[in-house]
Amino acid sequence: MPGGFDHEAGHTAALRLIARRPLPDAVLAANDEVAVGALGALRQAGIDVPGEISVAGINDLRTARHVGLTTVSLPLYEMGSMAARPIIESAPGSTGDGGATTVLSHRLVPRETTARRPAER
């Protein structure tokens, strides 16, 4: 669902999901803050996470660890460095790599907000 990238946006998006049941098997939020907001709304509505729906985020922020949120850990420093590289390389006299594609490492960090779903419901 479209929205912002903060706790409130996740909370609001989860309320919209709850209103248009049936719930999906899982939600992958744009980042951990959005996921924590969604997690709060789901739990306030009495929805069992991960029993009824799994929730995951992206970034592996400290908050994710505290609430047991499953997340995807990304190399944020490297991402920032790579994002700055084209700007630096566009400077006069630079000998850049011409826009080569680079895939950075990432890893799934499973915690308490996700569960396997049965093959059939």
Residue pairs with C-beta under 8 A, 6 or more apart in sequence:
1 13
1 16
1 17
3 9
3 10
3 12
3 13
3 34
4 34
5 30
5 31
5 33
5 34
6 33
6 34
6 37
7 33
7 34
7 36
7 37
7 40
8 37
9 34
9 37
10 29
10 33
10 34
10 35
10 36
10 37
10 38
10 39
10 40
10 41
11 37
11 38
11 40
11 41
12 37
12 41
13 34
13 37
13 38
14 27
14 37
14 38
14 39
14 40
14 41
14 42
14 45
15 41
15 45
17 23
17 24
17 27
17 38
18 41
18 42
18 45
18 47
23 47
23 52
23 53
24 53
25 53
25 54
25 117
26 53
26 54
26 55
26 56
26 114
26 117
27 35
27 38
27 53
27 54
27 55
27 56
28 56
28 57
28 58
29 35
29 38
29 55
29 56
29 57
29 58
30 58
31 57
31 58
31 59
31 61
32 57
32 58
32 59
32 60
32 61
32 63
32 64
32 69
32 71
33 57
33 61
33 63
34 57
35 55
35 56
35 57
35 58
35 64
35 69
35 71
35 113
36 57
36 63
36 64
36 67
36 69
38 55
39 49
39 55
39 67
39 69
39 113
42 49
42 53
42 55
43 49
47 53
49 55
49 113
50 112
50 113
50 114
50 115
51 115
54 70
54 113
54 114
54 115
54 117
55 69
55 70
55 113
55 114
56 69
56 70
56 71
56 72
56 113
56 114
57 64
57 69
57 70
57 71
57 72
58 71
58 72
58 74
59 71
59 72
59 73
59 74
59 76
60 71
60 72
60 73
60 74
60 109
61 71
63 69
64 71
64 109
64 111
65 111
67 113
68 111
68 112
68 113
69 111
69 112
69 113
70 108
70 109
70 110
70 111
70 112
70 113
70 114
71 108
71 109
71 111
72 106
72 107
72 108
72 109
73 106
73 107
73 108
73 109
74 104
74 106
75 104
75 105
75 106
78 104
79 104
82 102
82 104
85 96
86 96
86 99
88 94
89 95
89 96
89 97
90 96
